[in-house]
Amino acid sequence: VSATSRMTARPHEEADITLKASHRAMWAMGDYDRFARATVWKLGPVLVEACGITRGQRVLDVAAGTGNVAIQAALTGASVVASDLTPEHFAAGRRGAAEAGVEVEWIEGDVEALPFDDATFDVVTSCFGAMFAPNHQSAADQLMRVCRPGGTIGLIAFTPEGIGGDFFAQLAPYLAPPPAESSSPLLWGDEAHVRNLLGTRVSSLTMTRQTYVESAPSPEEYCRLFMETFGPLVAIRASLADSPDRREELDRAFSSAIVRWNGGRGDGPVEIAYEYLLVVARRAPA
Ligand SMILES: C[S@@+](CC[C@H](N)C(=O)[O-])C[C@H]1O[C@@H](n2cnc3c(N)ncnc32)[C@H](O)[C@@H]1O
């Protein structure tokens, strides 16, 4: 946040700058690249295929993390921009793109104020990303704005009823209360909510509930992965450094939730099936 933007910001803008800075700091903690490669990496190809991304298209992946979608999209020959609130992810993203032999452009940006002109992209995607912006309508409006008329918007979000819902319920009591005007990220996994957000600006809208499985050799290793790498959990545990009892309470609750979620055999690897909503919308032609 530059000194100039602070001086010229109005009170609600000032509050948003502070909020987004705290979100950025939280997502920058841990090791998002290690986390993503062990969990959500396999959803990149799912979103790329669902959106029909092909060579020559201009693609924007929003809240791109370290590039699970962006790198996969670039492998098709598309021209890809990866944008995220947290530029701390970009070094790993650049490394991953280089290892995959593709070029991706990395640009810092808040999904509620995307730094791109109207109608710049043929396809706009976001995997478990845009859902975390507090103002859903402004995020939806921005995704729509930067997509060209007739272009495609593809989103993946946890459903409220799936294990992702329970996962975030475990963390919520330990996070700072969200601002009054913000909505739960899980609503992006609700069909009626998404239909309302995109409104009449789409010419087609398909929404399918699907699952993907996260696995680890044991419940203890799955738990350790999250505690070492998943920014929000790393941030919460750091904030409880002076409250060891609460931290232990969280750790116990999280460990027993993993046992509850585990669909694998008790003595074998952990297998946790997360339900998500896959949304593919076409922006109505001009
Ligand atoms: C769960 S991660 C998903 C990252 C990536 N899409 C993936 O599937 O691995 C959520 C991402 O959203 C980003 N994010 C959170 N709030 C954001 C906002 N307001 N604008 C843009 N990105 C945001 C975080 O920095 C983080 O990279």
The ligand as an ORCA input file, in Angstrom:
! r2SCAN-3c Opt
* xyz 0 1
  C      -7.093    -21.382     -1.859
  S      -6.042    -20.287     -2.729
  C      -6.355    -20.800     -4.428
  C      -5.213    -20.519     -5.342
  C      -5.271    -21.238     -6.698
  N      -6.366    -20.749     -7.504
  C      -5.348    -22.714     -6.497
  O      -6.375    -23.328     -6.832
  O      -4.350    -23.277     -6.001
  C      -6.843    -18.739     -2.636
  C      -6.095    -17.633     -3.368
  O      -6.917    -16.487     -3.410
  C      -6.087    -15.342     -3.305
  N      -6.954    -14.237     -2.911
  C      -7.589    -14.062     -1.732
  N      -8.319    -12.938     -1.760
  C      -8.137    -12.388     -2.988
  C      -8.623    -11.209     -3.630
  N      -9.449    -10.348     -3.007
  N      -8.223    -10.958     -4.897
  C      -7.371    -11.796     -5.543
  N      -6.884    -12.918     -4.991
  C      -7.267    -13.214     -3.728
  C      -5.049    -15.761     -2.292
  O      -3.892    -14.962     -2.341
  C      -4.792    -17.206     -2.715
  O      -3.754    -17.286     -3.659
*
